[in-house]
Amino acid sequence: MTHDVIVIGLGELGGAAANRLASRGMRVLGLDGRARAELPGADEALAAGADLHFEERVIDWFTERSGSRVLTPSSTYTAPLLVICDGSDARTLLL
């Protein structure tokens, strides 16, 4: 599947971002290392059609001319846009 945007972190802020983007017709991929049960804010994003991957930790991300590339232990994802909403864990992704 091709995505328009990748949202890293599906807590309250990331879940809301994924929901809003999906509601506006964007193809959203959401990634979070936590279980779905820990992320009740993601329910609305799922209902809006976002493709959410739980228990899939982000290892690294890169920006390129064509967009962004996100690495997880099981896959590499690409999209033109990247939104990082990983809360206090964002320090490890941004440094």
C-alpha positions, 0 to 999 in steps of 0.5 A: 500500500502507498501512504501519503503520510507516516505518523510515528507515535499513536498516543493522544496527539499521534492518534488525533493527527492520524485521525484528522489526516485520514478523515481528510482523505489522506492514506495514513500509516501509523506506527507505535511500539505499544499494544493497541490496548494501550492506545485508546486514542487510536480507535478513531484513526482506525475508524477513519481508515488509517492503517495502524501498526501496533507493536512495531517500534521505529528504529530510525527515519530519514528524509530524502528528496522524495520524502521520508523513509522509516525503518522498523525491525520488520520493514521499511516504509516510505511516504512524502510526509512524516509526522513525529508524535512520539512524546518523551520517546521522541528524544531518541528519534530526534537526536 
